[in-house]
Amino acid sequence: MRTIHVIGIGAGDPEQLTLQAVRALRDTDVFFILDKGEVKSDLTGLRRDLLDAHVPEGTYRVVEARDPERDRSAGGAAYSPAVGDWRSARAGIYARLVAEELGEDETGAFLVWGDPALYDSTLAILEEVLASGTVDFAYDVVPGISSVSSLAARHRTGLNRVARPVQITTGRRLAEGFPQGVDDVVVMLDAHQGFRRYAGEDIDIFWGAYLGTPDEILVSGPIAEAAPEIERLRAEARERKGWIMDTYLLRRNPRER
């Protein structure tokens, strides 16, 4: 039977790979990579650099396919259906890749930024492929160092404080209000810099972009002071590279509880 490794590869630094991930890489015959276009071609380059660093040359092949476009203008009630359509389009591509490019006794792999269990769709898409009955395969999951863990490490801070919870959410949810009952909130997928609405509160921000890569940028401090610098650096980086991946931790001062 065909086998698929879903391998968490960290936030971009080849040294963040776990020993388990390296073993899975070296056990792979075919690596499937979805190309996000010229603007994000360096993401494909980072994956290839990772393979060059950890897998003997000539022991594997790489198969690329174009990642389907997602309707990023969809909001409100249309957001979830738009994501569902995009996942289904990806599922069709995954099914074709596995059926046509992977021999029945071979092992393939999808390389997932960060950790496959945190804000990534690969596992759900593979389940959709299996449910369709298009092609059969077994798969396993190798955890990776997420951007959340990398963010905390680079800022030399913990994600939570003693006897206190931490919540991981999205920029879309943060726009609806600061989560109730928590003072430490990690925010991902925030294209609109939702932290700005809390500049008047006693909240610190620990922000990072391109974590684990040579382009890494870090800023921390009270939101009122850090927000203008983050906005400037973020705009400059996005203009220079054409894309940005960032995340941040918001830490509310206890007296604001």
Legacy VTK file of the C-alpha trace (Angstrom):
# vtk DataFile Version 3.0
C-alpha trace
ASCII
DATASET POLYDATA
POINTS 257 float
0.000 0.000 0.000
1.093 3.564 -0.653
2.272 5.427 2.455
2.260 9.163 3.135
4.326 11.002 5.750
2.906 14.352 6.863
6.038 16.004 8.211
6.126 19.131 10.344
9.235 21.025 9.230
9.272 23.928 11.675
9.032 27.612 10.921
11.807 27.715 8.343
15.124 26.963 10.053
16.534 23.605 8.809
17.989 23.078 12.303
14.469 23.015 13.779
13.779 19.610 12.267
13.369 16.838 14.824
15.286 13.572 14.550
11.957 11.867 13.831
11.362 14.283 10.959
14.809 13.613 9.497
14.164 9.864 9.620
10.839 10.369 7.833
12.501 12.552 5.176
15.080 9.854 4.488
12.318 7.247 4.273
10.532 9.153 1.496
10.625 8.389 -2.213
8.516 11.318 -3.472
8.031 14.775 -1.953
4.881 16.622 -3.017
5.173 20.422 -3.026
2.366 22.843 -3.882
3.781 25.899 -5.628
2.117 29.139 -4.509
3.395 31.136 -7.468
6.333 33.399 -8.197
5.653 35.754 -5.291
6.098 32.958 -2.749
8.697 30.983 -4.676
11.145 31.358 -1.795
8.869 29.097 0.277
9.493 26.348 -2.262
13.173 27.215 -2.161
13.272 26.823 1.615
11.759 23.345 1.313
14.360 22.356 -1.282
17.159 23.751 0.923
15.833 21.610 3.752
15.944 18.484 1.575
19.460 19.339 0.397
20.583 19.672 4.009
19.112 16.425 5.340
18.455 13.909 2.533
21.137 12.268 0.369
21.064 13.471 -3.229
19.588 11.031 -5.728
17.481 9.132 -3.180
14.212 10.960 -3.843
12.269 12.958 -6.384
10.198 16.128 -6.045
6.810 16.595 -7.701
5.337 20.100 -7.784
1.782 21.230 -8.503
0.192 24.664 -8.521
-1.728 25.491 -5.355
-5.360 26.467 -6.119
-6.350 30.067 -5.472
-8.564 30.803 -2.492
-11.263 33.471 -2.444
-9.733 35.749 0.195
-12.391 38.403 -0.317
-15.067 36.168 1.217
-16.110 37.311 4.656
-18.840 36.725 7.203
-21.039 33.744 6.419
-19.213 33.212 3.096
-15.829 32.613 4.749
-16.268 28.959 5.773
-17.776 27.876 2.409
-14.885 29.597 0.589
-12.358 27.698 2.703
-14.294 24.486 2.074
-14.165 25.028 -1.693
-10.426 25.669 -1.537
-9.827 22.517 0.522
-11.846 20.437 -1.918
-9.806 21.824 -4.819
-6.635 20.888 -2.955
-8.038 17.428 -2.241
-8.445 16.859 -5.962
-4.818 17.801 -6.546
-3.604 15.597 -3.680
-5.578 12.629 -5.022
-4.101 13.061 -8.499
-0.545 13.397 -7.173
-0.761 10.296 -5.020
-2.499 8.197 -7.684
-0.294 9.234 -10.611
3.089 10.033 -9.089
3.425 7.513 -6.244
3.975 3.816 -6.883
1.930 1.317 -4.902
4.941 0.334 -2.788
6.410 3.837 -2.462
6.317 6.434 0.289
5.383 10.041 -0.341
5.495 13.076 1.913
3.910 16.477 2.360
6.138 19.013 4.134
4.064 21.183 6.455
5.241 24.506 7.835
5.306 24.442 11.632
3.156 21.646 13.036
0.497 19.725 11.042
-1.913 19.884 13.993
-1.959 23.692 14.319
-3.822 25.814 11.747
-2.948 23.574 8.828
-5.356 21.813 6.491
-3.244 18.879 5.260
-4.697 16.231 7.590
-8.300 17.218 6.865
-7.599 17.206 3.114
-6.027 13.746 3.220
-9.080 12.466 5.087
-11.271 13.985 2.375
-9.234 12.174 -0.279
-9.587 8.851 1.543
-13.329 9.394 2.001
-13.731 9.985 -1.735
-12.358 6.516 -2.488
-10.247 7.914 -5.331
-6.999 6.403 -4.091
-6.045 4.381 -1.029
-3.056 4.972 1.210
-1.893 4.879 4.817
-0.459 7.990 6.452
1.311 9.055 9.602
2.085 12.417 11.163
5.404 13.795 12.390
4.961 16.803 14.706
6.999 19.932 14.107
8.112 23.075 15.898
5.297 25.553 15.316
5.656 29.271 14.730
4.039 29.673 18.148
6.842 27.775 19.869
9.432 29.578 17.767
7.913 32.966 18.638
8.083 32.284 22.374
11.651 31.003 22.131
12.906 33.954 20.096
11.379 36.400 22.591
12.644 34.321 25.547
9.217 34.132 27.154
6.653 31.514 28.067
3.275 31.342 26.410
1.376 31.240 29.693
1.909 32.463 33.226
1.638 30.453 36.457
-1.825 28.914 36.908
-3.164 30.970 33.975
-4.513 29.766 30.611
-3.310 30.737 27.148
-5.503 30.835 24.056
-4.499 30.499 20.399
-6.846 32.256 18.017
-6.962 34.051 14.664
-6.970 37.686 13.659
-10.543 37.233 12.453
-11.606 36.155 15.954
-9.555 38.858 17.681
-11.453 41.448 15.653
-14.596 40.295 17.476
-13.055 41.136 20.857
-10.363 40.062 23.298
-11.087 36.453 24.396
-12.865 36.189 27.724
-11.152 34.639 30.733
-7.578 34.768 29.412
-4.813 37.345 29.565
-2.320 35.624 27.244
-3.475 35.271 23.636
-1.502 34.017 20.636
-2.840 35.401 17.361
-2.239 33.801 13.965
-3.410 34.584 10.433
-3.951 38.287 11.132
-3.746 40.163 7.840
-5.283 43.322 9.315
-3.113 43.867 12.413
-5.997 43.575 14.836
-3.740 44.332 17.795
-4.028 48.042 16.985
-7.483 48.284 18.556
-5.940 47.464 21.953
-3.291 50.202 21.888
-5.118 52.048 24.662
-4.906 49.080 27.074
-2.046 47.907 29.262
-1.075 45.001 26.997
2.359 43.912 25.818
2.910 42.422 22.383
5.564 39.924 21.283
5.529 39.958 17.472
7.537 37.999 14.918
7.571 37.646 11.129
9.331 35.070 8.918
10.274 33.207 12.076
13.154 30.781 11.631
14.259 32.256 8.302
17.042 34.714 7.368
14.362 37.418 7.019
13.147 37.066 10.624
11.879 40.272 12.289
11.093 40.638 16.005
9.428 43.450 17.962
8.164 43.505 21.550
6.874 46.000 24.090
3.669 47.783 25.111
1.265 47.866 22.171
1.026 51.661 22.236
4.785 51.887 21.674
5.380 48.821 19.508
2.410 49.079 17.123
3.803 51.887 14.907
7.129 50.061 14.495
5.380 46.774 13.704
3.171 48.468 11.124
6.186 50.099 9.468
8.346 46.972 9.426
5.462 44.803 8.281
4.599 47.131 5.389
8.244 47.362 4.293
8.725 43.582 4.449
5.532 42.854 2.540
6.477 45.358 -0.142
9.965 43.854 -0.437
8.959 40.170 -0.512
5.371 40.298 -1.747
4.099 38.210 1.188
4.420 37.955 4.943
3.895 35.292 7.606
3.691 36.665 11.124
2.228 35.840 14.516
2.182 37.450 17.928
1.447 37.018 21.606
-0.677 39.577 23.465
-0.058 39.696 27.227
-2.486 41.734 29.297
-1.291 43.258 32.557
-3.137 41.605 35.509
-4.597 44.890 36.750
-6.578 45.111 33.499
-8.426 41.874 34.336
LINES 1 258
257 0 1 2 3 4 5 6 7 8 9 10 11 12 13 14 15 16 17 18 19 20 21 22 23 24 25 26 27 28 29 30 31 32 33 34 35 36 37 38 39 40 41 42 43 44 45 46 47 48 49 50 51 52 53 54 55 56 57 58 59 60 61 62 63 64 65 66 67 68 69 70 71 72 73 74 75 76 77 78 79 80 81 82 83 84 85 86 87 88 89 90 91 92 93 94 95 96 97 98 99 100 101 102 103 104 105 106 107 108 109 110 111 112 113 114 115 116 117 118 119 120 121 122 123 124 125 126 127 128 129 130 131 132 133 134 135 136 137 138 139 140 141 142 143 144 145 146 147 148 149 150 151 152 153 154 155 156 157 158 159 160 161 162 163 164 165 166 167 168 169 170 171 172 173 174 175 176 177 178 179 180 181 182 183 184 185 186 187 188 189 190 191 192 193 194 195 196 197 198 199 200 201 202 203 204 205 206 207 208 209 210 211 212 213 214 215 216 217 218 219 220 221 222 223 224 225 226 227 228 229 230 231 232 233 234 235 236 237 238 239 240 241 242 243 244 245 246 247 248 249 250 251 252 253 254 255 256
